[in-house]
Amino acid sequence: MSTSLSNALNCLRDDVRAMHAYQVHSAAGMLKLDAMENPYRLSPALQQALGERLGQVAINRYPGERVQVLAQALATHAGLPAGKGLMLGNGSDELISLLAMAICKPGATVLAPVPGFVMYELSSRYQGLRFVGVDLTADFELDEAAMLAAIEREQPALIYLAYPNNPTANLWDPLVIERIVQAAPGLVVMDEAYQPFASRDAMALMARYPQVLVMRTMSKFGLAGVRIGYLMGEAELVHHFDKLRPPYNISVLNAEAGLFALEHAEVYAAQAAELRQERSRLQSALAGLSGVQVFPSEGNMILIRVPDANALHADLKSRGVLVKNVSAMHRLLAGCLRLTVGTPAENDGMLAALQGALGSVPG
């Protein structure tokens, strides 16, 4: 290594050099069921209409008023109460980073149940914040006593509650959540990335408690490639977060694609309904497989526990099916794989591969 490169590397933070980057595995040629994407594409007629519309966008200009039109359309779509505000992010990941930046004071702590979405911890550490994870129970419910004790002990500036949770896919008891909100000394973010597939949401909670923010994304709506997240909450709070948002963080093409999707919301609602139906069918079929434990789901994913997650994951991959191996993420996830709910044909392919692989994996 040259002296110049060594000197340049020494300028970087030691913790950054020691970190592992968020991994996105190649899915080329695979049945891709590892990332909770909506598997449905638009009809040819809508693809053509969207293409023509995007072709008319002034991409020679910086994003302007159409981004604000999108924010207003999302507020209407979500039923945003009076007195609340909404800001846009380049996916939920950017919003999580901005929240960490906003609370970055000496000694500030971020708290969340674990296992949960890994970006809560990563974004906290990127900003030099302390992250405290509180274990869920063995059946992936909130441990109310442990959460309340941690809140009292740590006095977190920010608490994340994913609703439904990722990767466990379940919704937690709303009464427990409300008691956590009441005990929180700072912000509580309800991350509703999988809201299109869930039976309830936290909008009423946000309306009652000014410290509660609701974060959603258009990714699970069906626009994962467009990267639009949005944060809702008390207008004054959102105003301060919005100061940290990079200028022009939503491209004109992404904004127009988001508006197009909202104008055809019934198409995406029908897709979500089909995925919920497929989720039920898939859960029943998985429960019939020997050696497979299936957990409840309110998302477009299903968590299962098997005798050897590593061997089964590798076997499925060899059969052209890519799912997510979460068994090493947390001790409570030992033996677990996370399966995305796909189209009927994709789900049939995954089930066939599972049946074949389970026959070849030692029980």
C-alpha positions, -999 to 999 in steps of 0.1 A, spaced: 0 0 0 14 34 -9 20 60 17 -5 84 1 -33 58 2 -24 49 37 -25 85 48 -59 89 30 -73 59 47 -61 71 81 -84 102 76 -114 80 78 -132 72 111 -120 39 126 -156 27 131 -164 34 94 -134 14 83 -145 -15 106 -181 -15 95 -196 -40 70 -217 -24 42 -254 -33 37 -253 -62 13 -276 -65 -17 -271 -100 -32 -272 -106 -69 -305 -122 -81 -296 -126 -118 -314 -156 -132 -331 -163 -98 -366 -164 -86 -362 -133 -64 -381 -136 -31 -356 -120 -7 -365 -83 -6 -403 -79 -1 -408 -62 -34 -442 -60 -51 -438 -86 -79 -464 -71 -102 -456 -48 -130 -480 -23 -146 -501 -34 -176 -487 -27 -210 -512 2 -214 -502 18 -182 -465 12 -189 -470 31 -222 -489 59 -205 -462 63 -178 -435 63 -204 -452 90 -224 -457 111 -193 -421 107 -181 -409 116 -216 -425 150 -212 -408 158 -179 -383 187 -180 -352 167 -169 -330 197 -178 -345 215 -148 -340 209 -111 -370 194 -94 -397 220 -86 -433 223 -77 -442 188 -89 -424 174 -58 -446 195 -36 -477 182 -55 -465 147 -48 -462 155 -11 -497 169 -11 -511 139 -29 -494 115 -4 -509 135 25 -544 131 10 -538 94 2 -527 88 38 -555 109 54 -531 132 71 -549 150 100 -550 188 103 -519 203 120 -496 176 108 -468 179 82 -452 156 56 -417 154 42 -403 133 14 -372 112 15 -352 92 -10 -367 61 4 -372 55 41 -334 49 45 -328 86 39 -355 96 64 -339 73 90 -305 90 84 -321 125 87 -338 116 119 -304 104 133 -288 136 122 -316 157 138 -312 142 173 -274 139 172 -265 155 205 -237 143 229 -250 112 248 -282 108 227 -296 73 224 -317 55 199 -338 25 211 -356 -2 192 -369 -37 197 -346 -64 182 -346 -83 159 -357 -54 137 -348 -34 106 -310 -32 106 -309 4 93 -321 18 127 -288 7 142 -266 14 113 -278 49 108 -275 56 145 -239 44 145 -231 64 113 -240 95 133 -220 84 164 -252 78 184 -256 51 209 -280 24 199 -298 2 224 -317 -29 212 -343 -45 234 -350 -82 227 -385 -93 217 -400 -122 234 -395 -158 221 -427 -154 200 -415 -120 186 -439 -99 207 -428 -67 225 -414 -74 259 -433 -45 276 -415 -48 309 -380 -48 292 -390 -19 269 -403 3 297 -372 -5 319 -349 4 290 -368 37 284 -365 46 320 -328 37 321 -317 50 287 -340 80 282 -338 76 245 -342 106 222 -357 83 196 -376 50 196 -383 30 165 -413 7 163 -417 -11 130 -454 -19 124 -454 -46 111 -419 -56 121 -392 -67 97 -381 -95 96 -407 -111 119 -437 -97 99 -460 -94 129 -480 -65 144 -476 -58 181 -503 -52 207 -515 -16 202 -521 -11 240 -485 -20 247 -474 4 220 -494 32 235 -479 26 269 -445 28 254 -454 61 237 -467 75 270 -434 65 287 -411 79 259 -392 110 268 -386 118 231 -397 109 196 -414 76 187 -413 67 150 -439 41 138 -423 26 107 -451 14 85 -432 3 54 -456 -27 50 -488 -8 57 -505 -19 24 -505 -55 37 -515 -48 74 -548 -49 91 -542 -17 111 -520 14 113 -508 41 137 -524 72 122 -548 75 151 -519 72 175 -500 100 157 -531 122 159 -533 118 197 -496 121 206 -474 150 192 -442 130 198 -453 102 174 -442 102 138 -454 78 111 -430 68 83 -441 51 51 -427 42 17 -439 38 -18 -415 9 -22 -440 -18 -9 -468 1 -26 -452 -11 -58 -425 14 -66 -393 0 -50 -372 12 -79 -385 48 -75 -372 54 -40 -399 76 -23 -404 75 15 -424 100 35 -425 110 72 -456 124 88 -461 141 122 -465 173 141 -460 201 116 -434 220 137 -413 188 142 -414 179 105 -404 215 96 -372 211 116 -364 177 100 -370 191 66 -342 216 71 -317 186 69 -332 172 37 -308 176 8 -321 200 -19 -337 182 -48 -336 148 -31 -366 136 -51 -359 135 -88 -385 149 -113 -388 115 -128 -394 98 -94 -419 125 -84 -439 121 -116 -438 83 -113 -451 86 -77 -480 109 -88 -489 85 -117 -490 56 -92 -513 76 -68 -536 84 -97 -539 47 -103 -540 37 -66 -568 12 -73 -544 -9 -94 -519 -11 -66 -547 -17 -40 -558 -47 -61 -522 -60 -62 -519 -57 -24 -552 -76 -20 -539 -104 -43 -507 -105 -23 -526 -107 10 -546 -136 -5 -514 -153 -16 -499 -148 18 -527 -168 34 -524 -196 8 -486 -197 12 -489 -198 50 -513 -228 48 -490 -246 24 -459 -240 44 -476 -252 76 -481 -285 58 -444 -290 52 -426 -313 76 -401 -296 99 -413 -260 91 -426 -236 117 -446 -208 102 -450 -175 121 -480 -150 117 -476 -123 91 -491 -89 84 -466 -80 57 -457 -93 23 -432 -117 38 -434 -148 59 -409 -159 86 -403 -196 89 -380 -217 112 -364 -249 98 -339 -275 112 -309 -260 92 -315 -226 78 -280 -223 62 -283 -257 44 -318 -250 32 -309 -215 20 -280 -228 0 -301 -257 -14 -329 -233 -25 -303 -210 -41 -290 -240 -61 -325 -246 -73 -328 -210 -85 -348 -196 -56 -334 -167 -36 -349 -160 -1 -334 -142 29 -314 -161 55 -319 -142 87 -307 -169 110 -275 -151 120 -291 -117 126 -302 -123 162 -303 -153 185 -341 -152 184 -340 -158 147 -319 -190 149 -330 -214 121 -351 -187 104 -356 -178 67 -377 -149 55 -398 -155 24 -412 -127 2 -448 -133 -10 -447 -133 -48 -471 -140 -76 -490 -173 -76 -465 -188 -100 -436 -176 -80 -450 -189 -48 -457 -223 -65 -421 -224 -76 -408 -216 -42 -430 -242 -26 -418 -268 -51 -382 -259 -44 -388 -260 -6 -404 -294 -9 -374 -307 -29 -349 -291 -6 -365 -303 26 -363 -338 13 -325 -333 9 -317 -314 41 -311 -335 72 -339 -330 97 
